[in-house]
Amino acid sequence: MRLWRRKSAEEAVVEAAAAEAAVGPHPEAAPGEAAELHEQTLHAVERTKRGFFGRISGLFERADFTDEIWDELEEILVTSDTGLGTTGAILGRVRQRVRDEGVKQGARVRELLRDELIAVLEQPAREHPAWALDNPPPMLILLVVGVNGAGKTTTIAKMAHAFKRDGATVILGAADTFRAAATDQLKVWGDRIGVRVVAHQPNADPSAVVFDTLSAAEGAKAEIVIIDTAGRLHTKTNLMEELKKMNRVIQRNHPDAPHETLLVLDATTGQNGLIQAKTFTEAVGVTGIVLAKLDGTAKGGIAFAIAHDLDIPVRFIGTGEKMGDLAPFDAQEFVDSLLS
């Protein structure tokens, strides 16, 4: 599926009119792209579905929804890392709608649950709209943060690969100068996918790397700039000041940037990932989440906890180990894949 495309002026006018006339919140994806998104999302949540959410289907086949069944449903959501607070809020709204509508059929309860799960995931995205995937600014500047081992560098490589595949010129900035291994790893990925990486010596000023990265991007007329940053949670104050300085450097010539500060979370860490997300959000103002390694966990319910507890939208999900295994996050596709 395409993650980036520069539209012509004529296309932009036509699609804007179509979007205004559309009933749904998003324009329909091309059939091939929709099918690819469906397959990737199914693969990403397969273990979660087998491990916990797969038990949900049987609950809706029972004649009546008793308190015992509600308790089972709560247990399934909590053990999939949806979290107690998020689970309580979701089921509270579902039960209220069941009472208001006088619902007794399990199939209808399932529909109401689906609606509430989707609503939880879509709420942050409505409040914090993403940069337009198919009509981005002249130079899209993304900062990427995340702790060591979360899959940050691999995710950056996947994003760069996807943007380049879609026809964009991409420049990467190795601004995690604290770890020489981080710079080396990013260079290796850059060589593999054919994308330039701007880097300095270990322990160099990250803001200097950002300045040189933007200069290189402007010289190459690049459409996408992705900047890797340090993930030292134990020095949260220093990290915050470091990011503020980077932002000042960026905004000298690009006042509306960075367009996103994306936090890469390892989905296999479950509730620990939620704690990381809270810490990073307090430190650097995260605007979106990339759930890496989602295909490797049975506790994909963490996506609901992130959306509900932190009010941060999930932008991308990691769906496997290959370069093409990164997909835009679609709330309806995610929920339907879990409940199918």
Phi, psi and omega in degrees: 000155182274135176255346184207139173200127177277115182279153170283163180300321181294317179297319182298318180295313182297314183289328177297319178294320180294320180295322180295326182276345184290148179279318184284168182286341182228145173294151181292137176284157174300146184307317180295319180291321179297319179294321180293318178298318179299313182294318181293319180293318177303315180295320183295325185259008185303315182291322176297317180296316179292321187284316187228306186294337178298336179286343184293321185305319182295330181295324185280354179273352181282157187296312182232149178269095181273171177300327180296320180290321176301319179297320178296319179297318178299317180298318181298314182294317182294316182288345174270012178074024172291333177094149183297311183296315180294317179300315180299319180293317181296308183290331176298317179290321179297314182296324178296318178292324176298316179293315183298324183266354182064037184286138175234336184280135180299324182298321180288323177298320178299317179299317180294320178297316179303314181301316183290322178297317179295319182298321179299317182286327184277337184303310180298324180294327177291322182281332182231076183299146179279161166303146186289118180300324185255007176202062186285172176295168183307321173228112181273120184246119183241130170261138181236126180238165179157151182288159177300134179092355182282346184100020185297309184294319178296320179296318177301317179297319179296318179297314180298318178299316181294316180295318179295319178301326181276003173104004181273150169272125188240137174237134178252141177246122181269075185268007170271076185277351181292325181247114178300327181296328180294317178295315181298318181295319180294322177297319179299314179296320179300318178296320183295319185261359177075042180236136181290138177240124176265125184217155174241186177288158176306143178068014174291165178291118181303326180294329176293323176296317179299315180301312181292326178296315180293322178298317179295320180294320179293321178294326181270359184054044181287147177268335185231130172237125177239124185246120175280138181231166182288154180234050185268089183295332183286351174237058187302319181296315178297320179299317180297316179294322178298315180293322178299319179294318176301316181299320179296319179298316181296317189283352176300318181248350181225078188301334183269005184253166356292147184282337174209144164245104187262130176261123176270119178247138173280110184297338182286348180276352174059231184296335174298326176296325178295320178297316176302315182299318179299316182295314180294323180297318178295326186276317192230005176067057180298137179249349180197157183244139166249116179271097179279155175059028180299328180291347183261009182232151173263007185239052180290357177296349178301334179300322180290320180296318179299312182296317185283312187281327186251347182057041178242129181284145169278126182262319183222158173231141174276126188247005181168189186263347183281162182301327182275004186269062174218130184227145171300143180278128178237115187300316181295317179296320180297310182293315180297325178293324178290322186267354185288000000 
